[in-house]
């Protein structure tokens, strides 16, 4: 009898431990189909930008701002009810059709590389520095499900050659495959983590383009079933003006504008920060136009925590195609909610930011932070 009671006691302990493990997993670890957006960090850009130093050391800094995106669990979901500035969004709102989270991360990495290229061009264009654009290759951003390529390629691979033809940009890949048809097989040379491999991959009819959903497979273009992107390098004619950017694990396109500001500051003899801590966000194109981004209300919190004096926010975008996309107005609203003393400045171009900084007096110990506006 004692053995039976002991056996039952052990069984109850085992069951209890098992139930506890399941509860911990369900509550704390099991992901929900949601992302949680919250304040990320404000990162000083200077260490990310390599350039020949000019003039005296800068007294102020430029900072890029990030949004923290995390998988929601039951526990973190419940915590959003006591964290007033956390934002819940369905994963399907961010992910493209059939896109995995790994592919989403790769897309954000490509967006960051593209933003760096645009930032360099915008800065060089502003300063009148001649440059040329070099193609660094074609990276795979997404591989469609149910395509033979899905068994071989993955996000982050670089396409080196197709058959015997080198591939340097995505347009070359598309042009090469135009003469092919579904069922053909091509030899694809691809590089993964510095190792080059070759695989025979069968082509299939690509998904129908918009407006052609009724097209039969034989009427559609043949392809690998991937989303490719061209990676570029910007080279100055004068090597002493060459700038490179290494942003580490930060992804997305929204740091482009602040990268341009840092690049300009590094290449000019004077310190355009004038001693201020300047945060901000926004995309940029090669001509210096600043574009709207997502999550600016979270970036305001990150900048405020980092002690920024000034925050550059893209002006609200209003167009017939996109409607109203608020950025500056959302930034001001959140700055007021958290009682921030940062000065929030709207910008539509690189010149807007440069003109604003040109009017600032140098920051002194007696300078008083301005209220958000």
Secondary structure, 3 states (H helix, E strand, C coil): CHHHHHHHHHHHHHHHHHHHHHHHHHHHHCCCCEEEEEEEEEEECHHHEECCCCCCCCCCEEEEEEEEEEECCHHHHHHCCCCCCCEEEEHHHHCCCCCCHHHHHHHHHHHHHHHHHHHHHHHHHHHCCCEEEEEEEEEEEEECCCCHHHHCCCCCCEEEEECCEECCCHHHHHHHHCCCCCCCEEEEEEEECCEEEEEEEECEECCCCCCCCCCCHHHCCEECCEEEEEEEEEEECCHHHCCEECCCCCCCCCCHHHHHHHHHHHHCCCCCCCCCEEEECCEECCCCEEECCCCHHHHHHHHHHCCCCEEEEECCEEECCCEEECCHHHHHHHHHHCCCCCEEEEECEHHHHHHHHHCCCCCCCCCCCCCCC
